[in-house]
Amino acid sequence: MQAAQQYVRSAVTAVVRVIQWPGEFRHRILYETIPYATTLARGLSQSAVDGMEDFSLRGAKGLVIMAFLGSVLWVLLCVAAFLTLLLYLFVTPSSSSVHQEFVVDLDYRLALPSYTVYPEAVASANYDVFVQMTMPETLQNERHGIACLQLVAQAKQSLEFNRTKCVMLNYRSALLKFMHTVYYSFPFIWGLKRLEQTKLLLYARSWTVKETLSNLTLTLFDRGLQVTHVFLFFERNLFGLEFSFYYYPLSTFAAVTVVAFVWLATSAAVLAVAAGYLHKRYQLAHQPSPRSKPMAMDSLGLRARSSRPLMPFFEAAGREQDRESPPSGSSTRLPG
């Protein structure tokens, strides 16, 4: 209790002292701090005035130079972006030439269901060839087992490609079928999902088409296999700038623009330095020599530069004449 009372008394004493201090503290601020602040303000104002005068006299030229350099760099950046745009339009292939899709309608009236595609847009390039086949999960397909699908590509005068792939439905037990049906019951009811499986068959990877293909024939070697949809895909493999511009257009455009801008700026700087050096050499080559320069004439008609070497001679002659002449005030006798 006494400790608390002592703490309260010390706090009240401190507050009273703080209240009594403002008079002396104000006196020190007014009569000691203000002169220093006035001196500092004068120095800052004088520095600002000197800076403005220096800017008005010498900073204007630097500002003009900086504005000129900024304009030149902006023009170079625009030129780099324009060149990159032209490169993008020239290099980037169209989407139809990269991803080509053909619908295959197998003719089941034939003994071996087949279909022939006439690809006019498949040019000489490097491709990955896929066949996407969709089969319903019926008892007939489950009992059928493995089926084979053949792809034959022909050019005008030669056979370019001939491969066969086998396909079958994934095996599912009765319990797994029941669980799958219950889990997707609502999508099955609303028609959002079907009881079917899709298989993707890779027929060729990095296949180089040397000649323009005339036709593509897909043949199913088992007529009993039920097929819903069949698609043939040609995926063109891109390399270098084609790949970068097609799959990453924005980042590639920015990177190529920066590289082109740096190259243009460096070339412009080198050309400017070379032009300045040649201009200086030209001025030095056509500048008149110091010997051929006309010398300034003084009031006596003597050349100013030639009078400097004769100064010691005139000074020596004057001293010798002073020694020969009699001193002032002495009489000289004349003979006879």
HUTANOR-V194399 format. One record per backbone hydrogen bond with DSSP energy under -1.0 kcal/mol. CO is the residue of the C=O (numbers start at 0). NH is the residue of the N-H. Records with the same first field share a line. If there is no record, write none. Layout:
CO = NH, NH
This chain:
0 = 4
1 = 5
2 = 6
3 = 7
4 = 8
5 = 9
6 = 10
7 = 11
8 = 12
9 = 13
10 = 14
11 = 15
12 = 16
13 = 17
14 = 18
15 = 19
16 = 20
20 = 24
21 = 25
22 = 26
23 = 27
24 = 28
25 = 29
26 = 30
27 = 31, 32
28 = 33
32 = 36
33 = 37
34 = 38
35 = 39
36 = 40
37 = 41
38 = 42
39 = 43
40 = 44
41 = 45
42 = 46
43 = 47
44 = 48
45 = 49
46 = 50
47 = 51
48 = 52
49 = 53
50 = 54
51 = 55
52 = 56
53 = 57, 58
57 = 61
58 = 62
59 = 63
60 = 64
61 = 65
62 = 66
63 = 67
64 = 68
65 = 69
66 = 70
67 = 71
68 = 72
69 = 73
70 = 74
71 = 75
72 = 76
73 = 77
74 = 78
75 = 79
76 = 80
77 = 81
78 = 82
79 = 83
80 = 84
81 = 85
82 = 86
83 = 87
84 = 88
85 = 89
86 = 90
87 = 91
94 = 98
97 = 235
99 = 233
101 = 231
106 = 109
112 = 219
113 = 106
114 = 217
116 = 215
120 = 122
124 = 208
125 = 236
126 = 206
127 = 234
128 = 202, 203
129 = 232
130 = 200
131 = 230
132 = 198
133 = 227
134 = 196
135 = 137
137 = 141
138 = 142
139 = 143
140 = 144
146 = 166
147 = 220
148 = 164
149 = 218
150 = 162
151 = 216
152 = 159, 160
153 = 213, 214
157 = 154
160 = 152
162 = 150
164 = 148
166 = 146
172 = 176
173 = 177
174 = 178
175 = 179
176 = 180
177 = 181
178 = 182
179 = 183
181 = 184
183 = 187
184 = 188
185 = 189
186 = 191, 192
193 = 195
194 = 136
196 = 134
198 = 132
200 = 130
203 = 128
206 = 126
214 = 153
215 = 116
216 = 151
217 = 114
218 = 149
221 = 224
228 = 133
229 = 103
230 = 131
231 = 101
232 = 129
233 = 99
234 = 127
238 = 241
239 = 243
240 = 244
241 = 245
242 = 246
243 = 247
247 = 251
248 = 252
249 = 253
250 = 254
251 = 255
252 = 256
253 = 257
254 = 258
255 = 259
256 = 260
257 = 261
258 = 262
259 = 263
260 = 264
261 = 265
262 = 266
263 = 267
264 = 268
265 = 269
266 = 270
267 = 271
268 = 272
269 = 273
270 = 274
271 = 275
272 = 276
273 = 277
274 = 278
275 = 279
276 = 280
277 = 281
278 = 282
279 = 283
280 = 284
281 = 285
295 = 303
297 = 300
301 = 297
302 = 306
309 = 313
310 = 314
311 = 315
312 = 316
313 = 317
314 = 318
315 = 319
316 = 320
317 = 321
318 = 322
319 = 323
320 = 324
326 = 329
